[in-house]
Amino acid sequence: MTKVDIISGFLGAGKTTLISKLLKEALAGEQVVLIENEFGEIGIDGGFLKDSGVEIREMNSGCICCSLVGDFGTSLKEVVDKYHPDRIIIEPSGVGKLSDVIKAVKDLHIENEIRLNSASTVADASKVKVYMKNFGEFFNNQIEHAGTIILSRTQNISDDKVQKAIEMIRTINKDAHIITTNWELISGEQILSAMENVDNLELQMLAEQAEKTHQEHEHEHHHHDGECCCGHDHDHDHDHEHEHHHDGECGCGHHHDHDHEHHHHADEIFTSWGVETPNKYDKSQLDEILKKLAGLNEYGTILRAKGMLPCTDGTWMYFDLVPGEYEIREGKPDYTGRICVIGSNLEEDDLKELFQVA
């Protein structure tokens, strides 16, 4: 029986760092397969995890729930048949809905081969308030459906702010375990233990709720606010019953024929700009670039930037950026330099100029 662990988290929360820690410190003796569903044109995360010896199947075309439901199911079945792993870790896109991923796993109907073991969310403690306010449709869903919430970067903010973040989380999920200790001070085993020792009844109830919601959607008429399982928001200005026509098929398999659709699907709100480049950068030059990206809005609303670039001194620099902060660290050489920026209203020409790429 293969355990399936879903580790979700909004853009830049630290999912990849957490998974690396778990692989090294808690899962070294297990055969683990990681299935990523990265939002963006270039699969950056695969590069970060290749040292761990984990088979990575990158899927870079949007969220599991909409465009990847078929591909996701096939991938999961293939993995089980081919590797019979002890554990599969699913790392959904930062803008994926956790409820959709739970449902997608349940919908495979291979319960005798896989077991949904845990559903966790990594949340940047310093950004809970701003993400709830600005991206609640995605962020809150990940918080609400998690059995364990693993706060990252708690060491960077005051105890008071950590407490406020917990209070906000508790307004939408009162039962989840919340890990608040700096990850460097606790072991991967301790984190995994907290993730796994969640009453599995909760996961079953979440899955049942997802199924119930799905069945309501399958019902011929919509009587709800317009949130469809695929994460689209279909805004009906009229209250009369709305029949489905088979003109426009949405990713969830429903047929919506709306003349006035208001999508709130990740692809509609978030855009990504990715580039591969052999350019070498001086560390101070990269520092200046990231300082601008982290602080100015002239490049659009930047939520996340990540990459690996060759340095003029022969080393490689890996960088990570979220609003207001960034880090540069030394990393292993990659086949070429890669940059990926995710956000909304991105000014791609300005980004090209900033990084001096064609």
N, C-alpha and C positions, 0 to 999 in steps of 0.2 A: 504494500500500500504506500503510495507516494503522498507525502504531506505537501500541501500547497500553502505558501505564506504570501500574502499580498502586502507589499510595503508601499503605501502611497505617500504623497506629500506634495505640497505646492512647489512651484518652480523655485529652485535654489534652497530648499529647506535642509538638504543634507542627506537625501536618500542614498546616494551612491557611497558617501562616506560611511554611513551606517552599515550598508550591505558589506562593504569591504571589511569593516570591523567584525561583523558577524561571521563572515567567511573565514577570517584568520583566527578568531578567538573562540568561536562556538561551534563551527561546522567543519573543522579541518578534517575530521574522520568520515564525513558523509559525502556521498556523491550528490552534488547540487547542480541544478541547471537554473540559470537566470534567464527569464524572458523579459525583455525590455520593450516598452512601447513608448519611444521617445517622440516628443513633439518637436519638429524642426527638420530642416532639410538635411542636415549632416549629423550622423550618429556620433556625437562626441563621447557619450558615456561608455560606449563599447571600448574606447581607447583607455579609459581610466581603469577598467576592470580586467583587462586582458592578462595582467600578471597573475591573477588568482587561479588560472587554469580552468575557469568555468566556461562552459559552452555558452556563447552569447548569440542569440538570434535577435537581431535588431529589426524593429519595425518602425519605420519613420514616416508613416502616412496618417497621422491624426490619432484620434482616440480609439481605444478598443471598442467602446460601445457602438460607435457609428460605423466607421469604415472597416474596422478590423474584426467584427464579430465572426465572420467566416474564417478568416485567416488565423485569428486567435485560437479558435476551436481546433483547427487543423494542426496548428503549431503545437498546441498542448498535447493533443493525441499522439502526434509524431514523436514528441519528446518522451512521452510515457512508453510508447512502443519500442522506440529505438534504444533508450538509455535505462529504462526502469530505474530512475533515480530515487534516492531516499527522499529528496526534497526538491520542489520547484519553487523558486522565488519569483514572483511576478512584480516587476517595478513599473507601474503604470505611468503614463505621461503626467507631468506636473499639473496639467489642466484637465486630467481625466476625473470622472466621478467614481468614487470608491464603490458606491452602490451598484453601478453598472458592471464593475469588474467582478464583484461578488456574484452578481446575477449571471454574468457570462460563464463563470466557473461552474456554477450550479446547473446551468442550461446544457452543459456538455453531456450530462447523464452517463458519466462513467464513474459513478460513486464507488463501485467495487474496486476501482484502480487508483482513484485519487481521493484525498480527504482535505477539505478546506480546514486548514490547521489554525491559521490566524489572519486577521485583517488589521493592520496597524497603519498609523499615519505619523509622519515626521512633520513637526511644525516649528518654524523659527520663532522662538519665544519673543523676539524683539519686534516681530511683524504681525502678530495675531490680530491686533486691533485694526491696523490699516488694511490687511487682506480681508478681514471679515466685512469691513465697510465697502471696499472697492471691488472685491471679487468673490462676494459671499456665495454666489450660486455654485462655484466650484470648491472654494476653500471650506465652506461650512459643510458641504456634503462629505468631504473627506474626514472632517472632525466628527461629524454626527454618526458615521457608520463604522468608526474604528473601535476595536476592542481595547487597544492600547494606543496612547498618544505619546510619542517620544519627542520631548521638547529639545530643540538644538539651540546652541549659543546662549544657554542660560548664564554662563559665566561672564557674558559680555554686558549684562544688564543688572540693575539693582534687584535685591530680594523683593522689594515692593512691586517692581514691574513684573517679576515672575509671578507673584501672587495675583496681580491684576489679569495677567494672561490666563492663569488657571481659572479665575472667576468667569472670564468671558467664555472659555471653553466649556465650563460647567453649565452655562445657559443652554447649550445645545447638545451636550453629552454628559449626563450626570454620573454615569457608571464606569466609564473607561478608566483603566489604570493610566496614570500620567507620570511619565519618567521625567524628573526635573534635574537630576544630578548631571554635572558636566561629564560627558561621555569618557573623557580621559581618566576619570577617577573610578569608573566602574568597568567591569569586564563585559565582553560580548555575551558570555554565558548568563550574566545577570539580566542583561537586556532581553535575551531570547526567552529566559524563564518568565519574565513579566509579560512578554508577548504571547507565550503559549498558555500560561495559566489564567486564561480568561475563560469564564464559563462558556463552553461551546454552545450552550443553549442560546446564548446571545447571538452567535453567528447564525444559528438555525433560524432564530426569529427574524434577524435581518434579511436572511435569504427569503423567508416566507413573506416578509413585508415587500421585498422587491418583486416577488412573484405576484403578490396580490395587486401591487401597483400596475404590473405588466398586464394582468388580466383586465384591470379596469380600463387600461388603454386599448385593449383589444375589443372592448365593448363598442358597439356601433356608434354610440353618441358620446361626445365629450361633455361632462358636466363639471369640469375642474378648471383650475386657473390657467391651464395651458402648458404645463410642463410635461413634455413628452419624454419617454424613457431614453431617447437618444441624446438628451441634453439640449434639445432645441426648445426654445420658448415660443410657442405658437400663440400669439396674442389675438384673442378674438374680441373684436369690438362689439359683436352682437351676442346677445344672450340666447338666441334660439338654438335649438339642437342643430349640431353641425354634422352632416353626413360625409362620409369619406368618398372621394372619387378616386379612380385609379389613374390619375394623371401624373402626380408628382410623388415619387417614392422617396421617403426619407430613410436615413441609414438604419433606423430601427425596424424597418420592414413594414411600417405603417404607410398608408397612402394619404398624404395631406394635400389638399388642393386649396391653398390659401392665396388670395390675391394680396394679402397684407401680412405676410410672415415677418416676424421680428425674431431672427435667429439669435440665440445666445449660445451657439455652439463654439467650442474652443477655436475652431478654424476661422470663425467670423470675428472674434474679439482679439485673439492673439495672432501675431504674425512672427515669422522668424526670418532672420537673415543669416546665412551661413556661407563660409568661403574656405577654400583650401588655398594655402599660399606657401611658397618656399622662402618668402622674405625672412631675413634675420632681423631681430629687434634688439636694441640695447635695453638693459633692464630699466634704466631711468626713462627711456623713451616709452616703454610699455606702461610704466608707472604713471606718466603724464597722460597717456591715452585713457587709462582706466579711471584716473582722477576725474577727467572730463565726463566720461560715461556715467560714473557714479553720481556726479553732482549736477550736471546740466540737463535740461530738458530739450535742448535743441536737436537731439537725435531721436526724439519720440519718447514715449514712456518706456524706459528700459526696466524690465523686471529681472533679467538674468542674462549674464554673459559668461562664457566659459570657453576655454581653449587651451591648446598646447602649441607653443611656438619656439623655433630655434633662436638661441641667443647669439649675439655677436662673439661671445667668448667660448663658443663651442658646446655650452650646456643647453639644456632645454628648460623652458619656463612654462609651468602650468598655471593658468589663472582662473579665478572664480570671482564673479561679481554679483552682488544683489544691491538694490537701491541704497545708496549712502555708504557702502563699504565694499572692499575687495581685498583679495590676497593673491600674492604671486609666490609660487614655491618651485623648487627644482623638481623635474620629473624625468622619466625615461624618454629617450628619443622616439619619435613616432615617424610614420612613413612620409609625412609632410606636415607642415603647420596647418592647424585648423582653428577656426574661430566660429562661434555660434552666438547670436544675440537673439533673445526672445523678448517681445513686448507688444505694445500696440502703437499704431501710427508711426512706425519706424521710418526714419529718413535714410533710406538705403544709400543714396549717393553720398550723403554726408558721412555715413559710416565707412564707406569705401575710402573716402578721402582721409578720414581719421586714421584708419589702419594702413593707408597708402597701398591699397590693393586695386587691381584693375577691375 
